[in-house]
Amino acid sequence: MLDITAIGEVLIDLTQTGFNESGIPLFAANPGGAPANVAVAAARLGAKTAFAGKVGRDGFGNYLRQVLADNGVDVSGLRAGAQATTMAIVSVDSSGERDFQFVRGCDAALTPEEVDAEEIFRSKILHFGSVSLTQGSARNATIFAARSAHQAGVLVSYDPNYRAALWPSEGEAREWMCIPLPLVDVLKISEEELPLLTGSRDLEDGTRQLEERGIQLILVTLGSEGVFCRWQGECWQQPGAAVKVADTNGAGDTFLGAVLSRLCQRKKKPLEDLSAGELKEILTFANRAAALTCSRSGAIPAMPTLEEMKL
């Protein structure tokens, strides 16, 4: 049985690393995509994970497939298509400001027919994000996977990570990002994204609104301040772990992967009879994992292993 199946985008983060002697920008092709990152983070921490998505039949697609496999992620559900592998291009101007552009490809072309429902049914948790809701048949594929998991009693995890460049308007983003909420059991959201879904910046009020929509566990990440948690009507802030930051890329995905990996290790169902005390221990573990990621450069290469977490 699988612990976690993640569905969504795996892509190339084409990130500017500097300039050559002629002033021409230099870029590094890093593996990325939030759901793929979560699958890797959880696998590194001992969970049995799988990834469902779509890449191109090109060098980048082959590279991403290999990265996932090398990190212990089952890639039997990773499809290949005629379009190119999706890229997120991160450039830096002379003042240090970063600019994000997306070149969409195969990730948006995943169809419901390409989703292995049996793999989802064999999983304890299905995880997805909102990038796959932005366009194309991947919208239907993602909703199909979430609904199938929900109906089968598989725990559904959702990270509505907002990327403004991928949406025609904030209003359309809000509409589509809210559509899956009735299917969701665990929600991880950033402090900046909370008002988009709830209209409230107040952590208690915003998470209360989400709980009233049927979401059991709500986690609002607060960067270095840790995480705000709402569980069974109770709220608290779990402090972050102190660290000298080298790179924050992938920290949120590591945090969520760590939470899901620990929930899978419970002898009961992931959220069944979960006490606040046990949840606080899980969040402390996840904050430590995220801090370790921040202490090193890169996203996937910086993610800790279970052995490192025991030190």
N, C-alpha and C positions, 0 to 999 in steps of 0.2 A: 504493500500500500504506500502511496505517495503521501508526504506531509503537505506539500504546498505545490500548486500549479499556478504560475503567473502567466497572464495573457496581456499582450499589448505590444509596445514598440521596443525593439532593440535596434540601435542605430550607431552611426559614427559621429562622435563629437569631434569635429574638426576645429581644434582650438589653437589660436595664435600663440606662439611661444616667443615671438620676438621678431627681429629683422636681420637680414644678412648684411654684408658689408656694402651692398648696393642699395640698401633701404627697402628691399623687397620683403614683405611679410612672410614669416615661416610658420607652418602649421603642423600640429601633431594629430594623427588620427587615433583617437582614443575610443574604446568601446563605451557605449552609453545606452540610455533608455531606462527610465525609472523602474518599470516592472522587471526588466532583466536584472537590474542592479539588486532589487529585493530578492530575486531568486538566488543570485550569487551570494549575497550576504547571508541568507539563511542556510545555504548549502555549506558555506565555510564554517558555520557555527553548528554543524552536525545534522541539519534537516535534509530529508530526501526531497529534492525539488525538481520541477519540470518547467519548461517554458514553451508557450504557444504563441507564435507570431509569424511574421513573414519578412524575408530578406530577398535581395536580388541574386540572380545567378552570376555573381561577379566576385571580384577579389575581396571586397569589403564584406560581402555576405558570407563568404567562406571563412574569413577571419573571425567574424562575430560568432559563427557557429562553433568554431574551434575554441574561442575564449570561454563560451558557456560550458562546453564539454570538458575543457581542462579544469574548470572550477566545480565539476561534479554535478552540473545541471543536465537533466535528461532533455535532449533536443529532438526527440522523435516527433514532437508536435511543431517544430519550426519548419515552415513551408518555404519554398523558393518560387519566385515568380519572374515574369518577363521584365518588370520595371527594375530600375536601379535600387540599390539599398539606400534607405533614407539617411540624410545627413543633417546635423545641426552645426551651423558654422558660427563660431564665436571669434569675433575680431576685436581688436583694441585700438583706439585712436591715440593721438599724441598726448592727450590729457589723462590717459589711463581708463577712460570710460569703455565698457564692453558693449558690443552690439550683437544681438542674436538674430540669425536668419535660419530658416528651415527649408531644406530642399526635400520635399516629400517624395517618397517612392513606394516601395512594396509594403511598408508597414500599414498604410491606409487601405490596402487592397485585400486584406485577410477577409475571407467570407465565412459565414456560419457553417457551410458545408466542410470547410477545412478545419473546423474546431472538433477535436476528438472529445465528445461528451463522456465517453467511457473513462477517459483519463481523469476528467473532472470528478466523476463519481467515485473514482478510486482515491481521491485526495481528501485530506482532512480540511484543507483551506484552499479557496480560490482567491487569488489577488489580482486586481487590475487598477489602472489609473485612468485619467481623463484624456490623455493625449490621443488615445485610440477612439475617442468619441468625437473628435474634431471634424472628420470628413470621411467619405468613402464607405465601402462595405464593412470596414473594421468597426464602425458604429454598431451595425447589426450583429456582427460576430461577438463583440464584447458584451452587449446586452443579452444575447443568446446564452453566452457562457455564464453570466451572472445569474440569470433567471433559472437556468438548468441546475446550477449549484444550489441556489436557494430552495428550489422545489425538492431537491434530493436530500436536503438537510446538511449540506456541506457549508461550513462557515465561509462567509463572503467578506473579504477585506478590500477596502477602497481607499486610494490616495488621490483626491481630486486636485492634482497639481496643475495650477493655472499657468499657461504660457500664452500671453496676449497675442504674440505674433501668429498664432495658429488659428485664431478666431476672428470672424468678420466683425464682431462687436462683443462688448462685455455682456450685453443682455442675452445674446445667443449662447455665450459660454455658460452663463448662469443657468439657463434653461436646460441645456444638455448635461451639465455637470450634476444637476439635481435629479434628473430622470432616474438614475439607478438607486437613489437613496433608500427607497422602500425594500430593496433587496439586500441591504448591507447590514452586517453585524459589527464589524470593526472599521472605524474611520480614523485615518491619520490625516491631519490637515495642518497647514502652517497658520501662524497667527495672522499673517497678511491675507490669507485666503478665507478665513472665517467670515468676514463681512460680506464677501461675494456670495456665499451660500445662505447666509442667515440675515444679512442686513444689520448685524450687530457686531461691534468691536469688543463688547464686554464678554469675557471668557465664560463666565457662569451663565449669562443669558443666552449667548450663542450656542453653547453646548447643550443647554436645556432644550432649546428649539430642536436640535438634532436628535436628542434623546426622545423627544415627543414624536418624532417621525419613525421610531422603532429601532434606532441604532443602539446597540447594547453598550459598546465600549468606544469612547471618543477620546482621541489623543490629539492635543494641539501642541505642535512643536514650537519651542520658544528660543531656538538657537542655544547660546551658551547658558541660558537660564534654565534649561531642561525641558520639561513637558508638563502641560496642564492636562489632567485626566478627569473624566467623568465616568463613573462606573456605579450602576445600581443606585442612582440618585445622589451619590456622594461625589464631592469634588475635592481635588487637592493638586498642588504643584510639586512634582518630583524634581529635585535639584539636578542640574547637569554636573558632569565631571570636569574638574579643572584640567586644562591642557594648553600647551603652547601650540597655537594653530598654524599649520603649514598650508592647508587647503581644505575648504569646507565642502568641496564637491563630493556628493555621494553620502554625506552624513545622515540626511533624513532617510534615505533608502536603507542605509546600514541599520539605523535605529529601528525601522519597521521590520526589516528582515530578522533582527535579533528578537523583537517582541514575538513575531509569529513562530520563530524557531522554538522559543521557550514554551509557548502555548501548545505546540505540537507534542512536546515531551511529556505533557501531563497524562496520567493514566486514564483520566476521564476524557470526555470531549473537550476541545480547547477552552471553552468558557464555562463548562458545567461546574457548578459549586466553587467557582473561583472567588477566593476571599480577597479583601482589600490588601491584607498583609502580603499574600502571595503575589498579587499584582504589583505591589510596590517593589518587591524583590526583582520581578521581571523588568520593570522600568529602570531600576538602578543598573541592572545588567545591560540593558539596551543603551542607556546613556553612556556607559563606559565604552561600549562597542563603537558608538558614534564618535566619541572623543578620540579613540585610537585612530579611526579613519581620518579625522581632522588633523591629527598630528603628523600625517604623512601626505605626500603628494599623489594625486590621481584619485579616481573613484574606486573601481574594482581592484586595482593593485594595492590600494591602501586598506582594504577591508580586512578586519582581523579574523584569525582562525580561532576555533574553540580552544586549542592549546595555548594560544596567546592570552585568551581571556582567563585562563586558569592560573596565570603567573601572578 
